């Protein structure tokens, strides 16, 4: 019973931390206008010169980079590690550059536990990332969630370091 309370407390703290991070408000700082920057009223208006057409080069659209790594989770949990927040903020920035993109969030787990538990956990992890991205301003309709359980390891599950690397979320853009 004590372990259950401890886990519940850890999950609650993690969710609180996640929601506080995602809901930070950004303040706009306005530069004050100095007296020398203010324009004096013009006594006499002159006709505006004819517009000169400039040769416009075709707009080069910046290609978003969706090669994100290091979105990882605590053991047996869908609580994001705090180191993942910066990566997720970059995902938001890149998605805003490409508003028509669809993003699939692929959740993964290490091999501890049953296959059914790992599949459920991987979906929960992908949904935790989706919640973060939606709270940061992305349209949830453009975010798809998939869980792969322990079927797509990126490292051997024979060491703790390898298992930690397999507790992750990856992104695929359409």
N, C-alpha and C positions, 0 to 999 in steps of 0.2 A: 504494500500500500504506500509505503514511504517512497519507493522508487517511482511509482505512478505519479505521486504529487510532485516529485522533483522533475520528472519529464514534463509534466503539465506546466510547471513554473518556467522551465527552460523554453518550451514552445511559446508560452505567453510572452516572455521577455523578447524572444526572437521576433515574434510578430509585431510587438510594440516597436521594437527598433526598426523593423522594416517599414512600418507605416509612418513612423516619425521621419525617416529618411526620405521616403517617397513624397511626403506632403509638405516638405519645406517650401516656404514661399520665397519668391525671388523679388527683391526690392529694386525698383528702378531709380537710378540716381540722376537727377536733372542738373545740368551744368547751369549755374546762375549767369545771367547776362550782365556783363559789366557796362558801365555808362559809355565807354568808348566803342562798344560793339553795337549799341543802339543806333538806328539810322535816324538822322534828322529829317524832318518833313521837307519834301521837295516843293519849292514854290511853283515851278513851272514843269509840266510834264511834256516830255518829248515823245514823238511817236516811236513806237518800238521798231527796231530794224526788222527787215524781212527775215523769216527763219531760213537758216542755211541747213540744207539737208546734208547730213554726214553719212558717209558710207558705213553701213553697219556690217560688222563681220558676224557670221552665224554664231549664235550662242553655243558655247561649249558646255554641255551639261556635265556636272561633276558626277562621276560614277561612285555610288556609295560602296564602302568596303564592309562586307558582312562576314569577314573572317574573324570571328570573336572566339576567344578561348577563356578558360579559367573561371567559368561560372560554376562554382562548386558548393557543396552542401555538407552539413554536419552529418555524422554517422547516423543511419537509420532515421533520417529526418528530412523534411522538406524546407527546413530553415536555411536560408542563404547564408553563406559565410560573408562577413562584412567586406572582404577583399573583392567580392563580386559586384558590389554596388557601382564602382567606377566603370567596370565593363558594361553593365546594364545601362548606365547613363550614356555611354558611347553608342550603344545599340539604338537608344532613343534618338540621339542626334543624327545618326545615319538614316534611320527610318524617316525622319522629318525631311531629309534631303530627297527622298524618293517616295512621295506620298502615295503612289499607286502600287507599291511593292506589297506583296503578301509574305508574311514571315511564319515559318513553321518552327515551333519550339520543340526540340526533341529531348525528352528526359531520359536519363540513364541511371543505373545503380551498380553497385558492386555485387558480388555473389553471396554475401551473407544473407541468410533468410531463404524462404521458399520462393519459387519462381513467381507465384501469384502475388506474394507480398512485394517482391521487387518490382513487378509490373505496376502495381498500384502506387508504390512509392515513386516510381519514375514519372507517372502521370501527375502525381501531386507536386513533384518538383517542377515540372513544366508549367503547371498552373500557378505555382508561386511566382515564377518568372513572369508569366503573363500578367498577373496582378500588379507586380512592380511596374511593368511597362505601361499598363493602362493607367495606373496612378500617376505616372510621369507624363501622361498626356497623349499616348498613342490610342488609336481606334482599335478596340478589342475585336471588331469584325475582321480586321486584317491580320489577326494573330491566331494561328492554328496550333493545337497542342497534340503531341504524340508521345507515347511512352514505349520504351524498348526494354525495360527491365535491365537484366544483366547480359543481354544478347549482343551488345556492341561495345566490348571493352576496348579502351585505348592503351591499357597497360595490363600486365599480368595481375591477376587477383591473388597472387601468392605472397605478396608483401603488403604491409600497411600503406606504404607510399603508393603502390599501384592501385589498391582499393580506393584510396582517397581520390586519385585521378579519375577513376571510373564513376564516382558520385558527382555527376555533372549534367549540364544542359548545353546542347549545341543548337545552332541556328541554321536554317536553310531558307533562302529567299527565292520567291517565285516571281 
